[in-house]
Amino acid sequence: MSIFLIGISTWFVWLLPGNLFPSDAHAVYVSVLEIKQKTGSEKGVINVKLFSNDLEDAIFNRSTQRIELTETNCEQYKTLVDDYINDHLEFKINGIVQSYHYESCEINDMSIWLNFSFSYSKSWQEMEVKADYLMELFPTQANIVSILYHEQKSMFRLIKGDDSEVIEFSN
């Protein structure tokens, strides 16, 4: 388990501002997906953190529209970004597919952080997450998922061919 956490930490460093590699290339294809709902709240938050050039390539591959995501134009492309993520990220709570809504994006050096929200008023017994974004472009893409429900935290990795996971919660 500690080797897994070290690996996640190493991958996460790639998503932080100021890393040492040029912005036009990287050797690791990884993203971080966080799904959170805190005690007493009916609103949940989804954060997707990935390399902006990978998202630009995925949108081009899907729509043949070339975009360049920057801090000043991030909101301009929210429909393209939202459509792409909604086609590649699905989660169910207690067997019910959840809809989520784009809130904002933030550029952090080579990465983009996408923020979404959703509402769900009942207790979570089970969550199924399917996240295959960027896997159509990069066979080695890994999407690291972190779920925080009340005080319960679960983490797992999704890869091509194994792009969904079911988590159960105790209430």
C-alpha positions as a Markdown table, in Angstrom:
| # | Residue | x | y | z |
|---|---|---|---|---|
| 1 | Met | 0.0 | 0.0 | 0.0 |
| 2 | Ser | 2.8 | 2.4 | 0.8 |
| 3 | Ile | 4.4 | 1.9 | -2.6 |
| 4 | Phe | 1.0 | 2.7 | -4.2 |
| 5 | Leu | 0.8 | 5.9 | -2.2 |
| 6 | Ile | 4.3 | 6.9 | -3.1 |
| 7 | Gly | 3.4 | 6.3 | -6.8 |
| 8 | Ile | 0.3 | 8.4 | -6.5 |
| 9 | Ser | 2.3 | 11.2 | -4.8 |
| 10 | Thr | 4.9 | 11.1 | -7.5 |
| 11 | Trp | 2.2 | 11.3 | -10.2 |
| 12 | Phe | 0.4 | 14.1 | -8.4 |
| 13 | Val | 3.6 | 16.2 | -8.4 |
| 14 | Trp | 3.3 | 16.2 | -12.2 |
| 15 | Leu | 0.0 | 18.0 | -11.9 |
| 16 | Leu | 1.4 | 20.8 | -9.6 |
| 17 | Pro | 2.7 | 24.1 | -11.0 |
| 18 | Gly | 6.4 | 24.5 | -11.6 |
| 19 | Asn | 7.5 | 21.0 | -12.5 |
| 20 | Leu | 10.8 | 20.7 | -14.3 |
| 21 | Phe | 9.6 | 19.3 | -17.7 |
| 22 | Pro | 8.8 | 21.3 | -20.8 |
| 23 | Ser | 5.2 | 22.1 | -21.4 |
| 24 | Asp | 5.0 | 20.3 | -24.8 |
| 25 | Ala | 5.8 | 16.8 | -23.5 |
| 26 | His | 5.5 | 14.5 | -20.5 |
| 27 | Ala | 6.2 | 10.9 | -19.9 |
| 28 | Val | 3.4 | 10.0 | -17.5 |
| 29 | Tyr | -0.3 | 10.0 | -18.5 |
| 30 | Val | -2.2 | 10.4 | -15.2 |
| 31 | Ser | -5.1 | 12.4 | -13.8 |
| 32 | Val | -6.6 | 12.9 | -10.4 |
| 33 | Leu | -10.4 | 12.7 | -9.9 |
| 34 | Glu | -11.8 | 13.8 | -6.6 |
| 35 | Ile | -15.5 | 13.3 | -5.6 |
| 36 | Lys | -16.5 | 14.7 | -2.3 |
| 37 | Gln | -19.6 | 15.2 | -0.1 |
| 38 | Lys | -19.3 | 16.4 | 3.4 |
| 39 | Thr | -21.5 | 15.6 | 6.3 |
| 40 | Gly | -24.7 | 17.6 | 6.4 |
| 41 | Ser | -24.5 | 18.8 | 2.8 |
| 42 | Glu | -26.6 | 17.7 | -0.2 |
| 43 | Lys | -24.1 | 19.2 | -2.6 |
| 44 | Gly | -21.2 | 17.2 | -3.9 |
| 45 | Val | -18.1 | 18.4 | -5.6 |
| 46 | Ile | -16.1 | 16.8 | -8.4 |
| 47 | Asn | -12.6 | 18.0 | -9.3 |
| 48 | Val | -10.8 | 16.6 | -12.3 |
| 49 | Lys | -7.0 | 17.5 | -12.5 |
| 50 | Leu | -5.2 | 16.6 | -15.8 |
| 51 | Phe | -2.7 | 17.9 | -18.2 |
| 52 | Ser | -4.2 | 20.7 | -20.3 |
| 53 | Asn | -2.4 | 19.7 | -23.5 |
| 54 | Asp | -3.9 | 16.1 | -23.2 |
| 55 | Leu | -7.4 | 17.6 | -22.8 |
| 56 | Glu | -6.8 | 19.9 | -25.8 |
| 57 | Asp | -5.7 | 16.8 | -27.8 |
| 58 | Ala | -8.7 | 14.8 | -26.7 |
| 59 | Ile | -11.1 | 17.6 | -27.6 |
| 60 | Phe | -9.4 | 17.9 | -31.0 |
| 61 | Asn | -9.7 | 14.2 | -31.6 |
| 62 | Arg | -13.4 | 14.3 | -30.7 |
| 63 | Ser | -14.5 | 17.5 | -32.5 |
| 64 | Thr | -11.5 | 18.4 | -34.9 |
| 65 | Gln | -11.6 | 21.8 | -33.2 |
| 66 | Arg | -8.1 | 22.9 | -32.1 |
| 67 | Ile | -8.2 | 24.8 | -28.8 |
| 68 | Glu | -5.6 | 26.1 | -26.5 |
| 69 | Leu | -6.6 | 26.3 | -22.8 |
| 70 | Thr | -5.2 | 29.3 | -21.0 |
| 71 | Glu | -6.2 | 31.1 | -17.8 |
| 72 | Thr | -7.9 | 33.9 | -19.8 |
| 73 | Asn | -9.9 | 31.7 | -22.2 |
| 74 | Cys | -10.7 | 28.7 | -20.1 |
| 75 | Glu | -14.3 | 29.6 | -19.6 |
| 76 | Gln | -14.7 | 30.3 | -23.4 |
| 77 | Tyr | -14.3 | 26.5 | -24.1 |
| 78 | Lys | -16.5 | 25.3 | -21.2 |
| 79 | Thr | -19.1 | 23.7 | -23.4 |
| 80 | Leu | -16.4 | 21.6 | -25.3 |
| 81 | Val | -14.8 | 20.7 | -22.0 |
| 82 | Asp | -18.1 | 19.8 | -20.3 |
| 83 | Asp | -19.3 | 17.7 | -23.2 |
| 84 | Tyr | -16.0 | 15.8 | -23.3 |
| 85 | Ile | -15.9 | 15.1 | -19.6 |
| 86 | Asn | -19.6 | 14.1 | -19.5 |
| 87 | Asp | -19.0 | 11.6 | -22.3 |
| 88 | His | -16.1 | 10.0 | -20.3 |
| 89 | Leu | -17.0 | 10.3 | -16.7 |
| 90 | Glu | -20.1 | 8.6 | -15.2 |
| 91 | Phe | -20.9 | 7.8 | -11.6 |
| 92 | Lys | -23.8 | 6.2 | -9.9 |
| 93 | Ile | -24.9 | 6.6 | -6.3 |
| 94 | Asn | -27.0 | 3.7 | -5.0 |
| 95 | Gly | -27.4 | 2.6 | -8.7 |
| 96 | Ile | -28.7 | 6.0 | -9.9 |
| 97 | Val | -26.7 | 7.8 | -12.6 |
| 98 | Gln | -25.8 | 11.2 | -11.3 |
| 99 | Ser | -25.8 | 14.4 | -13.4 |
| 100 | Tyr | -23.2 | 17.0 | -12.6 |
| 101 | His | -22.7 | 20.5 | -13.8 |
| 102 | Tyr | -19.6 | 22.4 | -14.8 |
| 103 | Glu | -18.7 | 25.1 | -12.3 |
| 104 | Ser | -15.2 | 26.4 | -13.3 |
| 105 | Cys | -11.7 | 25.7 | -14.5 |
| 106 | Glu | -8.3 | 26.8 | -13.4 |
| 107 | Ile | -5.0 | 26.6 | -15.3 |
| 108 | Asn | -2.0 | 25.6 | -13.1 |
| 109 | Asp | 1.1 | 25.6 | -15.3 |
| 110 | Met | 0.8 | 22.4 | -17.4 |
| 111 | Ser | -2.4 | 21.2 | -15.7 |
| 112 | Ile | -6.1 | 22.2 | -15.8 |
| 113 | Trp | -8.3 | 21.7 | -12.8 |
| 114 | Leu | -12.0 | 21.3 | -13.7 |
| 115 | Asn | -14.7 | 21.8 | -11.1 |
| 116 | Phe | -18.2 | 20.3 | -11.2 |
| 117 | Ser | -21.0 | 20.0 | -8.7 |
| 118 | Phe | -23.9 | 17.6 | -8.1 |
| 119 | Ser | -26.7 | 17.2 | -5.7 |
| 120 | Tyr | -27.8 | 14.0 | -3.9 |
| 121 | Ser | -29.9 | 14.1 | -0.7 |
| 122 | Lys | -29.9 | 10.5 | 0.3 |
| 123 | Ser | -27.2 | 8.5 | 2.1 |
| 124 | Trp | -24.6 | 6.9 | -0.1 |
| 125 | Gln | -24.6 | 3.1 | 0.2 |
| 126 | Glu | -22.6 | 2.5 | -2.9 |
| 127 | Met | -20.9 | 4.4 | -5.6 |
| 128 | Glu | -19.8 | 3.2 | -9.0 |
| 129 | Val | -17.3 | 5.4 | -10.9 |
| 130 | Lys | -16.4 | 4.9 | -14.6 |
| 131 | Ala | -13.7 | 7.3 | -15.8 |
| 132 | Asp | -12.2 | 6.6 | -19.2 |
| 133 | Tyr | -11.3 | 10.1 | -20.3 |
| 134 | Leu | -8.0 | 10.4 | -22.2 |
| 135 | Met | -7.8 | 6.6 | -22.5 |
| 136 | Glu | -8.8 | 6.8 | -26.2 |
| 137 | Leu | -5.6 | 8.7 | -26.8 |
| 138 | Phe | -3.1 | 7.2 | -24.3 |
| 139 | Pro | -3.2 | 3.5 | -23.7 |
| 140 | Thr | -1.1 | 4.0 | -20.4 |
| 141 | Gln | -3.5 | 6.7 | -19.0 |
| 142 | Ala | -4.2 | 6.1 | -15.4 |
| 143 | Asn | -7.0 | 8.0 | -13.6 |
| 144 | Ile | -6.5 | 8.1 | -9.8 |
| 145 | Val | -9.8 | 8.4 | -8.0 |
| 146 | Ser | -10.3 | 9.8 | -4.5 |
| 147 | Ile | -13.8 | 9.7 | -3.0 |
| 148 | Leu | -14.6 | 11.4 | 0.3 |
| 149 | Tyr | -18.0 | 10.7 | 1.7 |
| 150 | His | -18.5 | 12.2 | 5.2 |
| 151 | Glu | -15.3 | 10.9 | 6.9 |
| 152 | Gln | -14.8 | 7.8 | 4.7 |
| 153 | Lys | -12.1 | 8.0 | 2.1 |
| 154 | Ser | -11.5 | 5.6 | -0.7 |
| 155 | Met | -8.8 | 5.7 | -3.4 |
| 156 | Phe | -8.3 | 3.6 | -6.5 |
| 157 | Arg | -6.8 | 3.6 | -10.0 |
| 158 | Leu | -8.6 | 3.2 | -13.2 |
| 159 | Ile | -6.9 | 2.2 | -16.4 |
| 160 | Lys | -7.8 | 1.1 | -19.9 |
| 161 | Gly | -9.7 | -2.2 | -19.8 |
| 162 | Asp | -10.4 | -1.6 | -16.1 |
| 163 | Asp | -12.0 | 1.8 | -16.1 |
| 164 | Ser | -14.7 | 1.4 | -13.5 |
| 165 | Glu | -14.9 | 0.6 | -9.8 |
| 166 | Val | -17.6 | 0.1 | -7.2 |
| 167 | Ile | -17.2 | 1.3 | -3.6 |
| 168 | Glu | -19.5 | 0.6 | -0.7 |
| 169 | Phe | -20.0 | 2.9 | 2.3 |
| 170 | Ser | -20.9 | 2.2 | 5.9 |
| 171 | Asn | -23.5 | 4.6 | 7.4 |
